[in-house]
């Protein structure tokens, strides 16, 4: 099972549950239980200049990836300023508040598990607290006190640049193998949100496909969503051929067969989310490997007659 939708800022509206506890906030729901996903909800949030969301706590885990503007996130006694391509995870049960800084802000919001919409239970609670903002903190990958925020730099996906090393003083430089670039077969993966920054229920990362890069059809024991931000990519999902462009959002459910190919001469990039977090082993089930086994077994049975 899969679902395809598209980011459309004109479709953003004021969520009913936030109407009395926010100012200048709008949201476009992209994925959730209504579209078949029990494990994740995905949306695009908007705060107008001077806008804010009052102190709130959820029974689900949240991560935010800022597209535009600067977003102030206050939680756990600290205010973090997230600029474009910065991300942060908000653990289950942590009270936080949001504010647009010096203009409007727009961000991708991932929630795991999926937000409840059955009307029988609440999962979002406005506490009535006033969370005092601290002196703003800018995420620094070198700072061991940084527990929840990350920043993505497109240069961190440039293999030619990385081959010559990054300056020690660079706040975007990966301090360990856990945050380093994974590159294989023309595909680059840069992890953003995982257990390293406190996420327990989902992951978020950036994927690059160089020209001719291909991932053969496979499926997973978890859900995935793909938010396309650059280039054109061809996909085969549950037997359907798709051509995806910036702004498209694809969700693949557990067991949905999917593969991607960059047939262009330019870069393809997307933001990817997964929920639940992948298991230590057997995250991927490649169709061709099991088809090969089936062929071998048929061949061996044929020789035995």
C-alpha positions in Angstrom: 0.0 0.0 0.0 1.3 3.5 -0.8 -0.1 7.0 -0.9 1.0 10.0 -3.0 0.3 13.7 -2.2 1.9 17.1 -2.7 2.8 20.1 -0.6 0.5 23.0 -1.3 0.9 26.0 1.0 -2.6 27.3 -0.1 -4.1 24.1 1.5 -2.8 25.0 5.0 -5.6 25.8 7.5 -5.8 26.5 11.2 -6.1 23.1 13.1 -9.1 23.1 15.4 -7.2 21.9 18.4 -4.7 24.8 18.0 -7.2 27.5 17.4 -7.4 28.9 20.9 -3.7 28.2 21.8 -1.8 29.7 18.9 -1.5 32.8 16.8 -0.7 32.9 13.1 -0.4 29.1 12.9 -1.6 27.1 9.9 -1.0 23.5 8.9 -1.3 21.3 5.9 -1.8 17.6 6.8 0.0 15.3 4.4 -0.1 11.8 5.9 -1.7 10.1 8.8 -4.3 7.6 9.9 -6.8 8.9 7.4 -4.3 8.0 4.6 -3.5 4.6 5.9 -0.5 5.3 8.2 -0.8 4.2 11.9 2.9 4.8 12.6 3.4 8.4 11.3 1.8 11.7 10.7 3.4 14.2 8.4 2.4 17.9 7.9 3.8 21.3 6.9 3.5 24.0 9.6 3.4 27.7 9.0 3.8 30.5 11.5 3.2 34.1 10.3 5.5 36.9 11.4 5.0 37.3 15.1 3.2 34.0 15.3 3.5 31.4 18.1 2.2 28.2 19.5 1.6 28.1 23.2 3.2 25.5 25.5 2.1 22.0 24.4 2.9 18.4 25.2 2.1 15.3 23.1 1.8 11.6 23.6 3.8 11.1 20.4 7.3 11.9 19.3 7.9 15.0 17.1 10.7 16.2 14.8 10.7 19.5 12.9 12.7 20.3 9.8 12.7 24.0 8.9 12.2 24.9 5.2 12.1 28.7 5.5 12.6 31.4 8.1 13.8 31.0 11.7 11.8 29.0 14.2 12.4 29.4 18.0 11.8 26.1 19.9 11.7 26.4 23.7 11.8 23.2 25.7 13.7 21.8 28.7 14.8 25.3 29.8 16.5 26.2 26.5 15.5 28.1 23.4 17.0 26.8 20.1 16.8 28.9 16.9 16.4 26.7 13.9 17.1 28.3 10.5 16.5 26.7 7.1 17.7 23.1 7.0 17.9 22.8 10.8 16.0 20.0 12.6 15.1 19.1 16.1 13.4 16.1 17.9 10.9 16.7 20.7 10.6 13.6 22.9 7.3 12.1 24.0 6.0 14.0 27.1 8.2 17.1 26.7 6.5 20.4 26.9 7.6 22.9 24.2 6.5 26.2 22.6 7.2 27.6 19.1 7.7 31.2 17.8 8.5 32.6 14.4 11.6 34.8 14.7 11.9 37.9 12.5 9.4 37.0 9.9 7.4 33.9 8.9 8.6 30.3 9.3 7.6 27.1 7.5 8.6 23.6 8.5 8.1 19.9 8.0 6.6 18.1 11.0 6.9 14.4 11.6 5.0 12.6 14.4 5.4 9.0 15.5 3.2 7.1 16.1 0.5 8.7 14.0 -1.6 11.3 15.6 -5.0 10.1 16.9 -8.1 11.1 15.1 -10.7 8.7 16.5 -12.2 11.3 18.9 -12.0 8.9 21.8 -8.6 9.8 23.1 -6.5 13.0 23.3 -2.8 13.1 22.3 -2.1 16.9 22.4 -2.4 18.9 25.6 -1.9 22.6 26.1 -0.5 23.1 29.5 -1.1 26.8 30.1 2.5 27.3 31.1 4.6 30.3 30.1 7.9 28.9 28.9 10.5 31.7 29.3 12.9 31.9 26.3 16.6 31.6 27.1 19.4 33.3 25.1 19.0 31.6 21.7 21.2 28.5 21.0 22.2 27.7 17.4 22.7 23.9 16.8 26.4 23.0 16.8 27.4 19.5 15.9 30.6 19.8 17.9 28.9 20.7 21.2 28.3 17.6 23.4 25.6 19.5 25.3 23.5 19.5 22.1 21.1 16.7 22.7 18.2 17.1 20.3 19.1 19.5 17.4 21.0 19.0 14.1 21.8 21.2 11.1 22.0 20.0 7.5 24.6 21.5 5.1 24.4 20.5 1.5 28.2 20.6 1.4 28.1 17.7 3.8 26.8 15.5 0.9 29.7 16.6 -1.4 32.1 13.6 -1.6 34.7 15.7 -3.3 34.7 18.2 -0.5 34.7 15.5 2.2 37.6 13.7 0.6 39.8 16.7 1.6 38.3 16.8 5.1 36.3 19.5 6.9 37.8 22.3 9.0 37.9 21.3 12.7 36.1 24.5 13.6 33.2 23.9 11.2 30.0 23.6 13.3 28.4 21.4 10.6 31.3 18.9 10.5 30.4 15.3 11.6 32.1 14.5 14.9 31.7 10.8 14.6 30.8 7.9 12.3 27.3 8.1 13.7 26.7 11.3 11.8 29.0 10.8 8.8 27.8 10.5 5.2 27.0 7.0 4.0 27.7 6.7 0.3 27.1 3.7 -1.9 26.3 3.1 -5.6 25.8 6.8 -6.3 23.5 7.2 -3.3 24.3 9.4 -0.3 22.6 9.2 3.0 23.0 11.8 5.8 21.3 10.9 9.1 19.6 13.8 11.0 17.2 12.4 13.6 17.7 9.0 15.3 18.5 7.7 18.7 21.7 9.7 18.8 19.6 12.9 19.3 17.0 11.3 21.5 14.5 9.9 19.0 13.1 6.5 19.9 10.2 6.0 17.6 11.3 7.4 14.2 14.2 8.5 12.0 14.7 11.4 9.6 17.5 11.8 7.0 18.5 13.3 3.7 19.1 11.1 0.6 20.9 12.1 -2.6 20.8 10.2 -5.9 23.6 11.0 -8.3 22.9 10.6 -12.1 22.3 6.9 -12.9 22.0 5.9 -9.3 19.4 3.2 -8.7 17.9 1.3 -5.7 16.3 -2.0 -6.9 12.8 -2.9 -5.7 12.6 -3.8 -2.0 10.3 -3.4 1.0 10.6 -2.9 4.8 9.0 -3.9 8.1 8.3 -0.2 8.8 6.7 2.7 7.1 8.6 5.3 5.0 7.8 8.8 3.7 9.7 10.7 1.0 9.6 14.5 0.7 11.2 15.4 -2.6 13.1 18.6 -2.7 15.3 18.6 -5.8 15.5 16.9 -9.2 13.3 14.3 -10.9 13.3 10.6 -9.9 11.5 7.6 -11.4 10.0 5.2 -8.9 8.3 1.8 -9.1 5.9 1.3 -6.2 3.8 -1.8 -5.9 4.0 -2.2 -9.6 3.1 1.4 -10.5 5.5 3.6 -12.3 5.8 7.2 -10.9 7.8 10.3 -11.8 8.4 12.4 -8.8 9.3 16.1 -8.5 10.1 18.7 -5.8 7.0 19.1 -3.6 5.7 15.6 -4.1 5.3 13.4 -1.0 5.3 9.6 -1.2 4.3 7.2 1.6 5.1 3.5 1.5 3.5 1.2 4.0 4.9 -1.9 5.6 5.6 -4.4 2.8 5.1 -1.9 -0.1 7.5 -2.8 -2.8 9.4 0.2 -4.1 12.6 1.3 -5.9 14.0 4.5 -7.3 16.2 5.5 -10.3 17.7 8.8 -11.3 17.5 8.9 -15.1 18.5 12.6 -15.3 21.9 14.3 -15.5 21.2 16.2 -12.3 21.0 15.6 -8.6 18.0 14.1 -6.9 17.4 14.9 -3.2 14.7 14.1 -0.7 14.0 14.1 3.0 13.0 10.7 4.3 11.3 9.6 7.4 10.8 6.1 8.9 8.6 4.8 11.7 8.9 2.7 13.7 12.7 2.9 13.8 14.4 0.2 11.7 15.4 -3.1 13.4 19.1 -3.9 13.8 18.9 -6.6 11.1 16.6 -7.3 8.1 15.6 -3.7 7.5 15.6 -4.3 3.7 14.1 -7.2 1.8 15.3 -7.0 -1.8 12.9 -8.6 -4.3 15.6 -9.8 -6.6 17.5 -11.8 -3.9 14.4 -13.8 -3.0 13.5 -14.2 -6.7 17.0 -15.6 -7.2 16.5 -18.1 -4.4 13.1 -19.2 -6.0 14.9 -19.7 -9.3 17.6 -21.8 -7.7 15.1 -24.0 -5.9 13.1 -24.5 -9.1 16.2 -25.4 -10.9 17.4 -27.8 -8.2 14.0 -29.5 -8.2 14.1 -29.8 -12.0 17.5 -31.6 -11.8 16.2 -34.0 -9.2 13.6 -35.5 -11.5 
